[in-house]
Amino acid sequence: MPGPGSWAGVGQFERDLDLTDADFGRIRQLIYQRAGIVLAEHKREMVYSRLAKRLRHHGLTRFSDYLARLEQHPDAREWEAFTNALTTNLTAFFREAHHFPLLAEHVRERRGPVRVWSAAASTGEEPYSIAMTLTEALGSRAGDAEVVATDIDTEALEKARAGVYSLEQIHKLDEARIKRFFQRGRGAHEGLARVRPELKTMVDFRSLNLLAPSWALQGPFDAIFCRNVMIYFDKQTQARILERFAPLLKPDGLLFAGHSENFSYTTQAFRLRGQTVYVRQPRP
């Protein structure tokens, strides 16, 4: 994090950058093509502040030059940094808490291995919350459970794999869960907590773009969590992804959506079961 004396320098540099309407339009088009994200006009300042860091990294002063580099090298690693910069990772342990008792009820009487897909895993809070829920619900059978956790943001996935969080990030968990699922740091790691190995082994983190023509994962899943990511896609993209989710779920599999997402009129593949929870529709 920059120190107090660095702000003047950052501000001076930023005044040398000019994000034109044409540049912003190109950025919106490229991130839509790459990740399906629809950037609204009011996101312009966010785009500027995040991508300006990439320009400084490459010693560039014009967004047009940076975008030209991307377009000239479609397989360049910089595309990963570009996508990471424009991806929002707002998450927390047991966010939208009403989903987790429903998941526990859904899997408790299941026979055979239980598998859940966290399709927007971010920095890991959601998939680890799912793993905790499965451990508590399945008891001795939890060893056969698996959480597949995917995200397009590779930097977020690295944090998720590490499984290290500040005590502030876990402070809303009850003490019993903290003791069971986390190891508190000491010395140089004071103020941090690490996910215990037995929980971490339940989660398989993978890089995945929901817009990719094929997904490197196989069903069936008992449930899919895809929360607070569809809001960044247009209706056509949402419908296409939902249609691809359906065959990866077991016949009565559940789809968990974000609090501001409604798929009732987007696809016939799912029907609403409860508050932002959908069940796969049987095929006609």
C-alpha positions in Angstrom: 0.0 0.0 0.0 1.4 3.4 -0.9 2.7 5.5 2.0 1.4 9.1 2.7 4.2 10.6 0.7 3.4 8.7 -2.5 0.0 10.2 -3.2 1.4 13.3 -4.8 3.5 11.3 -7.2 0.5 9.0 -8.2 -1.7 12.0 -8.8 0.9 13.7 -10.9 1.3 10.6 -13.1 -2.4 10.1 -13.5 -2.9 13.6 -14.8 -0.6 12.6 -17.7 -3.0 9.8 -18.7 -6.0 10.4 -20.9 -8.8 7.9 -21.2 -10.7 8.9 -24.3 -14.3 7.9 -25.2 -12.8 5.7 -27.9 -10.5 4.0 -25.4 -13.3 3.4 -23.0 -15.5 1.9 -25.8 -12.7 -0.4 -26.8 -12.2 -1.6 -23.2 -15.9 -2.3 -22.8 -15.9 -4.3 -26.0 -12.7 -6.3 -25.2 -13.8 -7.3 -21.7 -17.2 -8.3 -23.0 -15.6 -10.5 -25.7 -13.1 -11.9 -23.2 -15.2 -12.4 -20.1 -18.8 -11.5 -20.9 -18.7 -8.6 -18.5 -20.9 -5.6 -19.4 -19.3 -2.4 -18.2 -21.7 0.4 -17.6 -20.8 4.0 -18.3 -20.6 4.8 -14.6 -17.7 2.3 -14.3 -15.4 4.7 -16.2 -13.5 5.9 -13.1 -13.1 2.3 -11.9 -11.7 1.3 -15.2 -9.3 4.2 -15.3 -7.9 3.6 -11.8 -7.4 -0.1 -12.3 -6.0 -0.1 -15.8 -3.7 2.9 -15.1 -1.7 0.5 -13.0 -1.1 -1.7 -16.0 0.0 1.3 -18.1 2.4 2.3 -15.4 3.7 -1.3 -15.2 4.5 -1.2 -18.9 5.8 2.4 -19.0 3.0 3.5 -21.2 1.2 6.9 -21.2 -1.7 6.2 -23.6 -4.5 3.7 -23.1 -4.7 3.4 -26.9 -1.1 2.0 -27.0 -1.9 -0.5 -24.2 -5.1 -1.7 -25.9 -3.2 -2.0 -29.2 -0.7 -4.3 -27.5 -3.5 -6.5 -26.3 -5.2 -6.7 -29.7 -2.0 -7.5 -31.5 -1.1 -10.4 -29.1 -4.3 -12.3 -28.4 -2.5 -15.0 -26.4 -0.3 -12.7 -24.3 -0.2 -13.1 -20.5 -1.3 -9.5 -20.2 -4.8 -10.5 -21.1 -4.9 -12.3 -17.7 -3.8 -9.1 -15.9 -6.4 -7.0 -17.9 -9.2 -9.4 -17.0 -8.1 -9.6 -13.3 -8.0 -5.8 -13.1 -11.6 -5.5 -14.3 -13.0 -8.3 -12.2 -14.7 -7.4 -8.9 -14.2 -9.7 -6.0 -16.6 -8.8 -3.2 -17.1 -11.8 -1.0 -17.3 -13.0 2.6 -17.6 -16.2 4.6 -21.2 -17.4 4.6 -22.4 -14.4 2.6 -26.2 -14.7 2.0 -26.3 -17.0 5.0 -29.8 -18.5 4.3 -28.3 -20.6 1.4 -26.1 -22.8 3.6 -28.8 -24.5 5.8 -30.6 -25.2 2.5 -27.5 -26.8 1.1 -27.0 -28.8 4.3 -30.6 -30.1 4.2 -30.2 -31.0 0.5 -27.1 -33.1 0.9 -27.7 -34.6 4.4 -29.5 -37.7 3.2 -27.6 -38.2 0.0 -26.0 -41.5 -0.9 -22.7 -41.6 -2.6 -20.2 -38.7 -3.0 -21.5 -35.2 -2.8 -20.1 -32.6 -5.2 -20.7 -28.9 -5.3 -19.4 -26.3 -7.8 -18.6 -22.8 -6.7 -18.6 -21.1 -10.1 -17.4 -17.7 -9.0 -15.0 -18.7 -6.2 -13.1 -15.4 -5.9 -10.7 -15.4 -3.0 -12.1 -18.6 -1.5 -14.6 -17.5 1.1 -17.6 -19.1 -0.7 -16.1 -22.5 -1.5 -14.6 -22.8 2.0 -18.0 -21.9 3.5 -19.5 -24.7 1.3 -16.9 -27.1 2.5 -17.6 -26.2 6.2 -21.3 -26.8 5.5 -20.7 -30.2 3.9 -18.4 -31.2 6.8 -21.0 -30.4 9.4 -23.9 -31.9 7.4 -22.3 -35.1 6.3 -20.2 -36.0 9.3 -18.1 -39.1 8.7 -19.1 -39.1 5.0 -17.5 -35.6 4.4 -14.3 -37.3 3.3 -16.0 -38.2 0.0 -17.3 -34.7 -0.6 -15.7 -32.4 -3.1 -16.1 -28.7 -3.8 -14.9 -27.6 -7.3 -14.1 -23.9 -7.1 -13.5 -21.9 -10.3 -12.9 -18.3 -11.2 -11.6 -16.3 -14.1 -9.4 -14.1 -11.8 -6.1 -16.0 -11.4 -4.8 -13.6 -8.7 -8.0 -14.2 -6.6 -7.5 -18.0 -7.0 -4.0 -17.8 -5.7 -5.2 -16.2 -2.5 -8.0 -18.8 -2.3 -5.5 -21.7 -2.6 -3.3 -20.2 0.1 -6.3 -20.1 2.4 -4.9 -17.4 4.6 -7.3 -14.6 5.9 -7.2 -11.8 8.4 -8.9 -12.4 11.8 -11.2 -9.5 10.7 -12.4 -11.6 7.8 -13.4 -14.5 10.0 -14.6 -12.6 13.0 -18.3 -13.1 12.1 -17.9 -16.9 12.3 -18.8 -18.4 15.6 -15.9 -19.5 17.8 -16.7 -23.2 17.3 -16.2 -23.0 13.6 -13.1 -20.9 13.9 -11.5 -23.5 16.2 -12.6 -26.4 14.0 -11.7 -25.1 10.6 -8.9 -22.5 11.1 -5.4 -22.3 12.6 -4.5 -18.9 14.2 -1.2 -17.4 13.2 1.5 -16.6 15.7 4.6 -14.5 15.6 5.1 -13.1 12.1 1.6 -14.4 11.2 -0.1 -12.7 14.2 -3.6 -11.4 13.1 -4.0 -14.1 10.4 -5.8 -17.4 10.3 -5.2 -20.3 7.9 -7.7 -22.8 6.7 -7.0 -26.2 8.2 -5.5 -28.8 5.8 -8.4 -31.2 6.1 -10.8 -28.5 4.9 -8.5 -27.3 2.2 -8.2 -30.8 0.7 -12.0 -30.8 0.0 -11.7 -27.9 -2.4 -10.3 -28.1 -5.9 -9.5 -24.7 -7.2 -9.3 -24.2 -11.0 -9.1 -21.3 -13.5 -12.2 -21.2 -15.6 -13.9 -18.6 -17.9 -17.7 -19.1 -18.0 -17.6 -17.8 -21.6 -15.1 -20.4 -22.8 -16.5 -22.8 -25.5 -15.9 -25.8 -23.2 -15.4 -26.2 -19.5 -12.7 -28.5 -18.1 -15.0 -30.1 -15.5 -17.5 -32.8 -15.4 -20.8 -33.3 -13.5 -22.9 -34.3 -12.0 -23.1 -31.9 -9.2 -25.6 -31.8 -6.3 -25.5 -28.0 -6.3 -24.0 -25.1 -8.2 -23.3 -21.8 -6.6 -23.2 -18.9 -9.1 -23.9 -15.9 -7.0 -23.4 -12.2 -7.8 -21.7 -12.8 -11.1 -24.5 -13.0 -13.6 -25.3 -9.4 -12.9 -22.2 -8.5 -14.9 -23.6 -10.4 -18.0 -26.4 -9.4 -20.4 -29.5 -11.6 -20.6 -28.3 -13.5 -23.7 -25.1 -14.5 -21.9 -27.0 -15.4 -18.7 -29.3 -17.7 -20.6 -26.5 -19.4 -22.4 -24.6 -20.1 -19.2 -27.7 -21.3 -17.4 -28.5 -23.8 -20.2 -24.9 -25.1 -19.8 -25.3 -25.5 -16.0 -28.4 -27.7 -16.3 -26.9 -30.9 -17.6 -24.1 -30.7 -15.1 -26.6 -30.9 -12.2 -28.2 -34.1 -10.9 -31.9 -34.3 -11.7 -33.0 -32.5 -8.5 -29.8 -30.4 -8.2 -29.9 -26.9 -6.8 -28.6 -23.6 -8.3 -27.9 -20.8 -5.8 -28.1 -17.3 -7.2 -27.2 -13.9 -5.8 -29.7 -11.7 -3.9 -30.2 -9.4 -6.8 -30.4 -12.0 -9.5 -33.6 -13.4 -11.0 -33.5 -16.2 -13.6 -37.2 -17.0 -13.7 -37.7 -15.3 -17.1 -34.2 -16.1 -18.4 -34.4 -19.8 -19.0 -36.7 -22.8 -18.9 -34.0 -25.0 -17.5 -34.7 -24.0 -13.8 -37.6 -23.2 -11.7 -37.6 -21.0 -8.6 -37.7 -23.1 -5.4 -37.2 -20.4 -2.8 -35.4 -17.2 -2.1 -32.7 -17.1 -4.9 -32.6 -20.9 -5.0 -33.5 -22.7 -8.2 -34.0 -26.4 -9.0 -33.2 -28.1 -12.2 -36.3 -28.7 -14.3 -36.8 -32.3 -15.6 -36.3 -32.6 -19.3 -39.5 -33.0 -21.3 
